[in-house]
Amino acid sequence: MNKKILVIALASAMTSGFAVAEGVNAGIELEVKTRVGSAAGNADSGAKIFAGYEGFGASAKSNRNSDREYNLNYKHDFDGFYLKGEYEFVDKRTSNNQQKFGISAGTNVGGYFDTSLRLRKDLDTEHKADSNGKGDVNRFDFAVGRQFENVYLNTKVVGQKQNTASRVGSNAKDTIYNYEARLTFTNIHGFTPYFEAGNEASFDNSKRNTYGKVGVVFPF
C-alpha cells in the first residue's frame, strides 16, 4: 500500500472525533484486490474515508496508482423502498478524468432478501481520440443480498455498454457482464471484514479474469 493511502488512513483516524457526533456515521475502508488469469500481476490496494448524516453521504478514495475518487450521494427512505442518487468524480493520474452519475432503488422482499438496481452513466471529462480514457459507458448493477446469523451474502451482476467505438478492442465486445459475490462478517465488534470474489470482462479484449478481494471497514 503506497504512502498516499497510508496518509489517508492516518488522517481519518486523527479526525475520528468528528464522526462520533450524534447521527453521523463515518469510517475508513481498506481493501486489496488480486487477479488471476491474463490480468494477474501486482495487487491493487486502496483506502477510502466515508461519512454520512441524515441520508447525505460523502467519500474519498485513493488507490496504489494514486487515482482518487470523490463521491457525493443522497439516500431517501420511503415506505418499503429507498432511492439513492450519486455523483462521483475520478481524478486519474495517467488518463482522462471521469464523471459518474448514478441512481439506485432498493427494497426488502418479504423479509427474506434485499434487492437493488443501480443505473449509472460514466463519462470521460475530455474527448481525445488518442487518450487512454474509459469512454462513454452505460452501466447497471443488479444485486440480491441476504443476512444470515453472522454474515451478509451479497451477489451482483454488472452490465456495461461502451458507446465509444474507439475504446473497444478488435476482439472485444461493446457490451460486457461482470459477476460478484461478497461475504461481509457482521458480528465482529469494532470492525467489519469482508471477502469478495468475482469474474470480470474487459472492453480491451475477449478474455475474462477472476479476482479476489479482501477488505475491512473500521467505523468511527
C-alpha atoms as a printed R data frame, in Angstrom:
    type eleno elety resid chain resno       x       y       z
1   ATOM     1    CA   MET     A     1   0.000   0.000   0.000
2   ATOM     2    CA   ASN     A     2   1.596   3.319  -1.041
3   ATOM     3    CA   LYS     A     3   2.337   6.339   1.135
4   ATOM     4    CA   LYS     A     4  -0.676   8.346  -0.018
5   ATOM     5    CA   ILE     A     5  -3.032   5.559   1.026
6   ATOM     6    CA   LEU     A     6  -1.382   5.406   4.432
7   ATOM     7    CA   VAL     A     7  -1.736   9.180   4.777
8   ATOM     8    CA   ILE     A     8  -5.473   8.859   4.135
9   ATOM     9    CA   ALA     A     9  -5.750   6.142   6.765
10  ATOM    10    CA   LEU     A    10  -3.864   8.178   9.354
11  ATOM    11    CA   ALA     A    11  -5.820  11.338   8.599
12  ATOM    12    CA   SER     A    12  -9.103   9.510   9.035
13  ATOM    13    CA   ALA     A    13  -8.015   8.135  12.384
14  ATOM    14    CA   MET     A    14  -6.981  11.611  13.577
15  ATOM    15    CA   THR     A    15 -10.378  13.067  12.633
16  ATOM    16    CA   SER     A    16 -12.453  10.284  14.157
17  ATOM    17    CA   GLY     A    17 -13.619  12.602  16.938
18  ATOM    18    CA   PHE     A    18 -15.828  14.461  14.464
19  ATOM    19    CA   ALA     A    19 -17.626  11.317  13.383
20  ATOM    20    CA   VAL     A    20 -18.800  10.381  16.864
21  ATOM    21    CA   ALA     A    21 -21.278  13.270  16.784
22  ATOM    22    CA   GLU     A    22 -24.844  12.080  17.146
23  ATOM    23    CA   GLY     A    23 -26.341  10.937  13.849
24  ATOM    24    CA   VAL     A    24 -23.029  10.879  11.976
25  ATOM    25    CA   ASN     A    25 -21.791   7.586  10.540
26  ATOM    26    CA   ALA     A    26 -18.203   7.529   9.352
27  ATOM    27    CA   GLY     A    27 -15.197   5.296   8.991
28  ATOM    28    CA   ILE     A    28 -12.341   4.075   6.869
29  ATOM    29    CA   GLU     A    29 -12.281   1.124   4.473
30  ATOM    30    CA   LEU     A    30  -9.092  -0.666   3.378
31  ATOM    31    CA   GLU     A    31  -9.011  -3.244   0.581
32  ATOM    32    CA   VAL     A    32  -6.655  -5.359  -1.509
33  ATOM    33    CA   LYS     A    33  -7.668  -6.906  -4.840
34  ATOM    34    CA   THR     A    34  -5.729  -9.632  -6.657
35  ATOM    35    CA   ARG     A    35  -6.439 -11.078 -10.098
36  ATOM    36    CA   VAL     A    36  -5.716 -14.439 -11.670
37  ATOM    37    CA   GLY     A    37  -5.534 -15.319 -15.337
38  ATOM    38    CA   SER     A    38  -4.254 -12.995 -18.050
39  ATOM    39    CA   ALA     A    39  -4.602  -9.920 -15.817
40  ATOM    40    CA   ALA     A    40  -2.592 -11.384 -12.928
41  ATOM    41    CA   GLY     A    41   0.066  -9.085 -11.548
42  ATOM    42    CA   ASN     A    42   0.578  -6.663  -8.716
43  ATOM    43    CA   ALA     A    43  -2.301  -6.445  -6.286
44  ATOM    44    CA   ASP     A    44  -4.474  -3.346  -6.310
45  ATOM    45    CA   SER     A    45  -4.912  -1.673  -2.935
46  ATOM    46    CA   GLY     A    46  -6.964   1.260  -1.785
47  ATOM    47    CA   ALA     A    47  -8.203   3.261   1.172
48  ATOM    48    CA   LYS     A    48 -11.470   5.155   1.489
49  ATOM    49    CA   ILE     A    49 -12.761   7.643   4.046
50  ATOM    50    CA   PHE     A    50 -16.537   7.986   4.248
51  ATOM    51    CA   ALA     A    51 -19.104   9.894   6.271
52  ATOM    52    CA   GLY     A    52 -22.882  10.162   6.288
53  ATOM    53    CA   TYR     A    53 -25.553  12.208   8.028
54  ATOM    54    CA   GLU     A    54 -29.346  12.006   7.653
55  ATOM    55    CA   GLY     A    55 -29.240  10.459   4.194
56  ATOM    56    CA   PHE     A    56 -26.346  12.521   2.850
57  ATOM    57    CA   GLY     A    57 -23.045  10.762   2.216
58  ATOM    58    CA   ALA     A    58 -19.554  11.611   1.019
59  ATOM    59    CA   SER     A    59 -16.367   9.636   0.487
60  ATOM    60    CA   ALA     A    60 -12.826  10.000  -0.816
61  ATOM    61    CA   LYS     A    61 -10.734   7.074  -2.040
62  ATOM    62    CA   SER     A    62  -7.156   6.649  -3.252
63  ATOM    63    CA   ASN     A    63  -5.522   3.568  -4.790
64  ATOM    64    CA   ARG     A    64  -1.972   2.374  -5.393
65  ATOM    65    CA   ASN     A    65  -1.860   4.189  -8.753
66  ATOM    66    CA   SER     A    66  -2.647   7.475  -6.973
67  ATOM    67    CA   ASP     A    67  -6.030   7.736  -8.700
68  ATOM    68    CA   ARG     A    68  -8.573   9.483  -6.488
69  ATOM    69    CA   GLU     A    69 -12.342   9.060  -6.349
70  ATOM    70    CA   TYR     A    70 -14.672  11.611  -4.748
71  ATOM    71    CA   ASN     A    71 -18.304  10.643  -4.216
72  ATOM    72    CA   LEU     A    72 -21.375  12.580  -3.069
73  ATOM    73    CA   ASN     A    73 -24.708  10.835  -2.574
74  ATOM    74    CA   TYR     A    74 -28.141  11.171  -1.037
75  ATOM    75    CA   LYS     A    75 -30.451   8.340   0.026
76  ATOM    76    CA   HIS     A    76 -34.139   8.799   0.825
77  ATOM    77    CA   ASP     A    77 -36.164   6.093   2.543
78  ATOM    78    CA   PHE     A    78 -39.789   5.669   1.541
79  ATOM    79    CA   ASP     A    79 -42.329   3.202   2.910
80  ATOM    80    CA   GLY     A    80 -40.850  -0.141   1.861
81  ATOM    81    CA   PHE     A    81 -38.114   1.036  -0.511
82  ATOM    82    CA   TYR     A    82 -35.386   3.633  -0.986
83  ATOM    83    CA   LEU     A    83 -33.994   5.842  -3.734
84  ATOM    84    CA   LYS     A    84 -30.394   6.991  -3.891
85  ATOM    85    CA   GLY     A    85 -28.675   9.459  -6.197
86  ATOM    86    CA   GLU     A    86 -24.923   9.853  -6.521
87  ATOM    87    CA   TYR     A    87 -22.213  11.810  -8.289
88  ATOM    88    CA   GLU     A    88 -18.593  10.694  -8.486
89  ATOM    89    CA   PHE     A    89 -15.508  12.392  -9.878
90  ATOM    90    CA   VAL     A    90 -12.446  10.262 -10.637
91  ATOM    91    CA   ASP     A    91  -9.109  12.073 -10.790
92  ATOM    92    CA   LYS     A    92  -6.989   9.779 -12.968
93  ATOM    93    CA   ARG     A    93  -3.224  10.117 -12.820
94  ATOM    94    CA   THR     A    94  -2.401   8.747 -16.295
95  ATOM    95    CA   SER     A    95  -5.570   9.174 -18.380
96  ATOM    96    CA   ASN     A    96  -8.759  11.184 -18.763
97  ATOM    97    CA   ASN     A    97 -10.639  12.067 -15.620
98  ATOM    98    CA   GLN     A    98 -14.151  10.656 -15.294
99  ATOM    99    CA   GLN     A    99 -17.556  11.718 -14.070
100 ATOM   100    CA   LYS     A   100 -20.163   9.191 -12.942
101 ATOM   101    CA   PHE     A   101 -23.877   9.853 -12.425
102 ATOM   102    CA   GLY     A   102 -25.980   7.164 -10.757
103 ATOM   103    CA   ILE     A   103 -29.414   6.453  -9.358
104 ATOM   104    CA   SER     A   104 -30.381   3.394  -7.303
105 ATOM   105    CA   ALA     A   105 -33.563   1.852  -5.962
106 ATOM   106    CA   GLY     A   106 -33.785  -0.958  -3.435
107 ATOM   107    CA   THR     A   107 -36.158  -2.864  -1.208
108 ATOM   108    CA   ASN     A   108 -36.509  -5.894   1.031
109 ATOM   109    CA   VAL     A   109 -38.613  -8.738  -0.328
110 ATOM   110    CA   GLY     A   110 -40.854 -10.366   2.255
111 ATOM   111    CA   GLY     A   111 -38.220 -10.171   4.959
112 ATOM   112    CA   TYR     A   112 -36.157 -12.801   3.127
113 ATOM   113    CA   PHE     A   113 -33.684 -10.885   0.994
114 ATOM   114    CA   ASP     A   114 -32.697  -7.424  -0.185
115 ATOM   115    CA   THR     A   115 -32.587  -6.408  -3.816
116 ATOM   116    CA   SER     A   116 -31.451  -3.257  -5.594
117 ATOM   117    CA   LEU     A   117 -30.872  -1.847  -9.062
118 ATOM   118    CA   ARG     A   118 -28.456   0.946  -9.928
119 ATOM   119    CA   LEU     A   119 -28.239   2.752 -13.266
120 ATOM   120    CA   ARG     A   120 -25.078   4.741 -13.919
121 ATOM   121    CA   LYS     A   121 -23.532   6.866 -16.662
122 ATOM   122    CA   ASP     A   122 -19.717   7.018 -16.830
123 ATOM   123    CA   LEU     A   123 -18.153   9.756 -18.976
124 ATOM   124    CA   ASP     A   124 -14.660  10.984 -19.737
125 ATOM   125    CA   THR     A   125 -14.258  14.661 -18.900
126 ATOM   126    CA   GLU     A   126 -12.235  15.103 -22.113
127 ATOM   127    CA   HIS     A   127 -12.790  13.596 -25.544
128 ATOM   128    CA   LYS     A   128  -9.417  12.950 -27.162
129 ATOM   129    CA   ALA     A   129  -9.056  10.228 -29.769
130 ATOM   130    CA   ASP     A   130  -5.527   9.351 -28.633
131 ATOM   131    CA   SER     A   131  -6.195   9.351 -24.881
132 ATOM   132    CA   ASN     A   132  -6.439   6.374 -22.549
133 ATOM   133    CA   GLY     A   133  -9.836   7.288 -21.161
134 ATOM   134    CA   LYS     A   134 -12.735   4.970 -20.408
135 ATOM   135    CA   GLY     A   135 -15.110   6.446 -22.986
136 ATOM   136    CA   ASP     A   136 -18.884   6.716 -22.597
137 ATOM   137    CA   VAL     A   137 -20.341   3.789 -20.659
138 ATOM   138    CA   ASN     A   138 -23.897   2.913 -19.666
139 ATOM   139    CA   ARG     A   139 -23.883   0.630 -16.638
140 ATOM   140    CA   PHE     A   140 -26.340  -1.249 -14.438
141 ATOM   141    CA   ASP     A   141 -25.801  -3.118 -11.163
142 ATOM   142    CA   PHE     A   142 -28.418  -5.647 -10.055
143 ATOM   143    CA   ALA     A   143 -27.837  -7.000  -6.550
144 ATOM   144    CA   VAL     A   144 -29.503  -9.552  -4.288
145 ATOM   145    CA   GLY     A   145 -28.441  -9.988  -0.669
146 ATOM   146    CA   ARG     A   146 -29.446 -11.867   2.457
147 ATOM   147    CA   GLN     A   147 -28.493 -11.563   6.107
148 ATOM   148    CA   PHE     A   148 -27.576 -14.809   7.838
149 ATOM   149    CA   GLU     A   149 -26.681 -15.211  11.502
150 ATOM   150    CA   ASN     A   150 -23.148 -13.815  11.336
151 ATOM   151    CA   VAL     A   151 -22.609 -12.898   7.680
152 ATOM   152    CA   TYR     A   152 -24.307 -10.936   4.936
153 ATOM   153    CA   LEU     A   153 -24.155 -12.523   1.478
154 ATOM   154    CA   ASN     A   154 -24.476 -10.181  -1.484
155 ATOM   155    CA   THR     A   155 -24.406 -11.205  -5.152
156 ATOM   156    CA   LYS     A   156 -24.303  -8.819  -8.074
157 ATOM   157    CA   VAL     A   157 -24.495  -8.737 -11.868
158 ATOM   158    CA   VAL     A   158 -22.924  -5.704 -13.538
159 ATOM   159    CA   GLY     A   159 -23.677  -4.913 -17.173
160 ATOM   160    CA   GLN     A   160 -21.774  -2.295 -19.166
161 ATOM   161    CA   LYS     A   161 -22.306  -0.892 -22.673
162 ATOM   162    CA   GLN     A   162 -19.431   1.020 -24.275
163 ATOM   163    CA   ASN     A   163 -20.719   3.786 -26.548
164 ATOM   164    CA   THR     A   164 -17.287   4.973 -27.722
165 ATOM   165    CA   ALA     A   165 -16.188   2.671 -30.538
166 ATOM   166    CA   SER     A   166 -12.503   3.600 -30.221
167 ATOM   167    CA   ARG     A   167 -12.474   2.195 -26.665
168 ATOM   168    CA   VAL     A   168 -13.459  -1.318 -27.810
169 ATOM   169    CA   GLY     A   169 -10.611  -3.684 -28.717
170 ATOM   170    CA   SER     A   170 -10.574  -5.563 -32.008
171 ATOM   171    CA   ASN     A   171 -11.529  -8.875 -30.370
172 ATOM   172    CA   ALA     A   172 -13.735  -7.402 -27.653
173 ATOM   173    CA   LYS     A   173 -17.458  -6.738 -27.390
174 ATOM   174    CA   ASP     A   174 -19.084  -3.391 -26.676
175 ATOM   175    CA   THR     A   175 -21.351  -4.999 -24.058
176 ATOM   176    CA   ILE     A   176 -19.891  -6.949 -21.142
177 ATOM   177    CA   TYR     A   177 -21.141  -8.532 -17.906
178 ATOM   178    CA   ASN     A   178 -19.318  -8.977 -14.614
179 ATOM   179    CA   TYR     A   179 -20.323 -11.189 -11.672
180 ATOM   180    CA   GLU     A   180 -19.571 -10.630  -7.988
181 ATOM   181    CA   ALA     A   181 -20.239 -12.319  -4.648
182 ATOM   182    CA   ARG     A   182 -19.316 -10.822  -1.278
183 ATOM   183    CA   LEU     A   183 -19.399 -12.180   2.274
184 ATOM   184    CA   THR     A   184 -19.439  -9.495   4.968
185 ATOM   185    CA   PHE     A   185 -18.866 -10.618   8.555
186 ATOM   186    CA   THR     A   186 -21.342  -8.581  10.586
187 ATOM   187    CA   ASN     A   187 -20.955  -9.937  14.112
188 ATOM   188    CA   ILE     A   188 -17.463  -8.696  14.989
189 ATOM   189    CA   HIS     A   189 -17.118  -5.781  17.384
190 ATOM   190    CA   GLY     A   190 -15.083  -2.781  16.252
191 ATOM   191    CA   PHE     A   191 -14.511  -3.672  12.605
192 ATOM   192    CA   THR     A   192 -16.237  -5.353   9.668
193 ATOM   193    CA   PRO     A   193 -14.149  -7.608   7.389
194 ATOM   194    CA   TYR     A   194 -15.322  -8.893   4.021
195 ATOM   195    CA   PHE     A   195 -14.235 -11.197   1.221
196 ATOM   196    CA   GLU     A   196 -15.294 -10.790  -2.392
197 ATOM   197    CA   ALA     A   197 -14.772 -12.974  -5.456
198 ATOM   198    CA   GLY     A   198 -15.761 -12.169  -8.999
199 ATOM   199    CA   ASN     A   199 -15.336 -12.759 -12.691
200 ATOM   200    CA   GLU     A   200 -14.985  -9.774 -14.998
201 ATOM   201    CA   ALA     A   201 -14.670  -8.938 -18.668
202 ATOM   202    CA   SER     A   202 -12.965  -6.032 -20.423
203 ATOM   203    CA   PHE     A   203 -13.546  -3.745 -23.379
204 ATOM   204    CA   ASP     A   204  -9.879  -4.255 -24.332
205 ATOM   205    CA   ASN     A   205 -10.062  -7.926 -25.345
206 ATOM   206    CA   SER     A   206 -12.232 -11.042 -25.219
207 ATOM   207    CA   LYS     A   207 -10.623 -12.574 -22.121
208 ATOM   208    CA   ARG     A   208 -12.271 -12.883 -18.716
209 ATOM   209    CA   ASN     A   209 -10.461 -12.749 -15.398
210 ATOM   210    CA   THR     A   210 -11.236 -13.976 -11.904
211 ATOM   211    CA   TYR     A   211 -10.325 -11.886  -8.877
212 ATOM   212    CA   GLY     A   212 -10.405 -11.991  -5.122
213 ATOM   213    CA   LYS     A   213 -10.733  -9.015  -2.817
214 ATOM   214    CA   VAL     A   214 -10.314  -8.736   0.942
215 ATOM   215    CA   GLY     A   215 -11.186  -5.644   2.908
216 ATOM   216    CA   VAL     A   216 -12.071  -4.276   6.298
217 ATOM   217    CA   VAL     A   217 -14.196  -1.362   7.473
218 ATOM   218    CA   PHE     A   218 -13.362   0.471  10.696
219 ATOM   219    CA   PRO     A   219 -16.305   2.595  11.877
220 ATOM   220    CA   PHE     A   220 -15.646   5.671  13.998
